[in-house]
Amino acid sequence: MSVLRKSTWIAWAENIVLVLIISFAFYTTLPIQTSRTLLVPQGSITHIISQLTQKGYALSSIDKYILVFLGQPQSGWVDIGETDLNRIDFLYKLTTAKAKMEEITLIPGETTELFLTSVATDLELDKTKLDAYYKQYSNYPEAGIYADTYYVPYGISEKHFIHFLLSQSEKKYKEISEKIYGDYSKKQWLNILIIASIIQKEAANTQEMPIVSSVIYNRLKKGMRLQMDGTLNYGKYSHIKV
């Protein structure tokens, strides 16, 4: 009787293990929709799973243990390559994928309007969306993006692109302002950016910039009109002759 009971328990255990294996195999083949490039946060596997879940990815605690087996996920922008994958392939991509980076340069003196037009063409992005997100997230109507060279993953969305450049620019502006003025006031910095933009446009070269700056500040101090060069255009018309 005991032998029969033992055999029964073994059979039950084998069936349970078999069901678990089949269930796990089925679970790993479930589809996951993703963007071609994905921003993977830094931190532990548990933190990464939590952050991706908040972004709408259907992940669970089971995936945490799968990732522990596969290895530590990459951090930053990664090139998933496809938008429809099964679960195990998606998790494997998190640990091995690298992003294809694109070099984007904002030349000093270039307007946001023309810069975003160029970006839209080079990265195949929607110019209207770029403009909308810039207006939504930027603290400044112009010069919200610091003139520099940036590296972004090809396939990045318009929202992520603008958010990335603005966040990097804010860090730079804050660093410069605190170094010179001891703090960072967005209202004060807006005035500085406006004057700097005028100086950049009015001066023929870097040697003329201190002279133009002196003229501007002297006139502002006396409450006089700036009376800048009337033949110069600004904004989206900056490259069009009067």
C-alpha positions in Angstrom: 0.0 0.0 0.0 2.8 2.4 0.9 4.6 1.5 -2.3 1.4 2.3 -4.3 1.0 5.6 -2.4 4.6 6.5 -3.0 4.2 5.8 -6.7 1.1 8.0 -6.8 2.9 10.9 -5.2 5.8 10.5 -7.7 3.4 10.5 -10.6 1.7 13.6 -9.2 5.0 15.4 -8.8 6.1 14.5 -12.3 2.9 15.8 -13.7 3.2 19.1 -11.7 6.8 19.5 -12.9 5.7 18.8 -16.5 2.8 21.4 -16.3 5.2 24.0 -14.8 7.7 23.4 -17.6 5.0 23.7 -20.3 3.6 26.8 -18.6 7.0 28.4 -18.4 7.8 27.6 -22.0 4.5 29.1 -23.1 5.1 32.1 -20.9 8.5 32.8 -22.6 6.8 32.8 -26.0 4.2 35.4 -25.2 4.6 38.4 -27.5 5.8 41.8 -26.3 5.4 45.0 -28.3 8.2 47.5 -28.0 9.7 50.5 -29.7 12.7 49.9 -32.0 14.9 51.7 -29.4 14.3 51.6 -25.7 15.6 53.6 -22.7 16.7 51.1 -20.1 17.1 52.7 -16.7 20.2 52.2 -14.5 19.9 50.1 -11.4 19.1 46.6 -10.2 17.1 44.1 -12.2 14.1 44.6 -9.9 14.3 48.4 -10.5 14.5 47.9 -14.3 11.5 45.6 -14.3 9.6 48.0 -12.2 10.4 51.0 -14.4 9.6 49.2 -17.6 6.3 48.0 -16.1 5.4 51.6 -15.3 6.1 52.5 -19.0 3.5 49.9 -20.1 5.6 46.8 -20.7 3.7 43.6 -19.5 6.5 42.3 -17.3 6.3 40.3 -14.0 8.5 39.0 -11.2 9.1 35.9 -13.3 11.0 38.0 -15.8 13.3 39.2 -13.0 14.5 35.6 -12.5 14.9 35.1 -16.2 17.0 38.2 -16.4 19.1 37.0 -13.5 19.9 33.9 -15.5 20.5 35.8 -18.8 22.7 38.5 -17.3 22.5 42.2 -16.3 20.6 44.4 -18.7 22.3 47.2 -20.6 21.6 50.7 -19.4 20.7 53.7 -21.6 19.3 53.6 -25.1 19.4 50.1 -26.6 18.6 49.0 -30.1 15.9 46.3 -29.9 15.7 46.2 -33.7 12.2 44.9 -33.9 8.8 46.0 -32.5 7.3 42.6 -32.0 9.2 39.9 -30.2 8.5 37.0 -27.9 9.2 37.5 -24.2 12.5 35.5 -24.0 13.9 37.3 -27.1 12.9 40.7 -25.6 14.6 39.9 -22.3 17.7 38.6 -24.1 17.9 41.9 -26.2 17.9 43.9 -22.9 21.1 42.1 -21.9 22.9 42.2 -25.3 21.6 45.0 -27.5 23.5 48.2 -28.2 22.1 51.4 -29.6 22.9 52.8 -33.1 24.0 56.3 -32.2 23.6 59.4 -34.5 25.7 62.5 -34.1 23.6 65.7 -34.0 25.3 69.1 -33.8 23.6 72.5 -33.0 25.9 75.2 -34.3 26.2 78.3 -32.1 23.9 81.0 -33.5 21.6 78.6 -35.3 17.9 79.0 -34.5 15.8 76.3 -32.9 13.4 76.4 -35.9 16.1 75.6 -38.4 17.9 73.1 -36.2 14.7 71.1 -35.7 14.0 71.2 -39.4 17.4 69.7 -40.0 16.9 67.1 -37.3 13.6 66.0 -38.7 15.2 65.3 -42.1 18.3 63.6 -40.8 16.5 61.4 -38.2 13.3 60.9 -40.1 11.2 62.6 -37.4 8.0 64.6 -37.5 8.8 68.3 -37.5 5.4 69.2 -36.2 5.8 66.9 -33.2 9.3 68.2 -32.5 8.0 71.8 -32.4 5.1 70.8 -30.2 7.2 69.0 -27.7 9.8 71.8 -27.6 7.1 74.3 -26.8 5.6 72.0 -24.2 8.8 71.2 -22.3 11.3 74.0 -22.9 11.7 76.7 -20.4 12.8 79.1 -23.1 11.1 80.0 -26.4 14.5 80.2 -28.1 17.9 78.8 -27.2 16.4 76.1 -24.9 18.9 73.7 -26.5 22.6 74.3 -25.7 24.8 74.6 -28.8 26.8 71.4 -28.7 27.2 68.0 -30.3 24.9 65.2 -29.0 24.7 61.5 -29.7 21.2 60.0 -29.9 20.0 56.6 -30.9 18.6 56.2 -34.4 14.9 55.5 -34.1 14.4 57.7 -31.0 10.9 59.2 -30.7 10.3 63.0 -31.1 9.3 63.2 -27.4 12.4 61.4 -26.1 14.6 63.4 -28.5 13.4 66.8 -27.2 13.4 65.6 -23.6 17.0 64.4 -23.8 18.3 67.6 -25.4 16.5 69.8 -23.0 17.5 67.9 -19.9 21.2 68.0 -21.0 20.9 71.7 -21.8 19.3 72.5 -18.5 22.2 70.8 -16.7 24.7 72.8 -18.7 22.9 76.1 -18.2 22.6 75.4 -14.4 26.3 74.6 -14.3 27.3 77.8 -16.1 24.9 80.0 -14.1 25.9 78.7 -10.7 29.6 79.1 -11.7 29.2 82.8 -12.7 26.2 84.0 -10.6 26.1 81.5 -7.7 22.6 80.4 -8.5 20.3 79.5 -11.4 17.2 81.7 -12.0 15.3 80.7 -15.1 13.9 84.3 -15.3 17.4 85.8 -15.2 18.8 83.2 -17.6 16.0 84.0 -20.1 17.2 87.6 -20.2 20.8 86.4 -20.6 19.8 84.1 -23.5 17.9 86.9 -25.2 20.8 89.3 -25.1 23.3 86.5 -26.0 21.2 85.7 -29.1 21.2 89.3 -30.2 25.0 89.6 -29.7 25.5 86.4 -31.7 23.4 87.7 -34.5 24.8 91.3 -34.5 28.5 90.6 -34.2 30.4 89.7 -37.3 33.0 87.7 -35.3 34.0 86.9 -31.7 36.2 90.0 -31.5 33.1 92.2 -32.0 31.0 90.4 -29.4 32.3 92.4 -26.3 31.7 95.7 -28.2 28.1 94.8 -29.2 27.5 93.5 -25.6 28.8 96.8 -24.2 26.5 98.8 -26.5 23.4 96.7 -25.6 24.0 96.9 -21.8 24.7 100.6 -21.9 21.5 101.3 -23.8 19.4 99.1 -21.6 20.9 100.8 -18.5 19.9 104.2 -19.9 16.4 102.9 -21.0 17.2 103.5 -24.6 16.0 101.5 -27.6 18.6 99.0 -28.8 18.3 100.1 -32.5 19.9 96.9 -33.8 20.6 96.3 -37.5 17.3 96.4 -39.4 18.6 94.3 -42.2 18.9 91.2 -40.0 16.2 88.5 -39.7 15.6 86.3 -36.8 13.9 82.9 -36.1 12.8 80.9 -39.1 13.7 83.8 -41.4 17.2 84.1 -40.1 18.8 82.8 -43.3 16.6 84.9 -45.6 17.9 88.2 -46.9 15.9 91.4 -46.3 
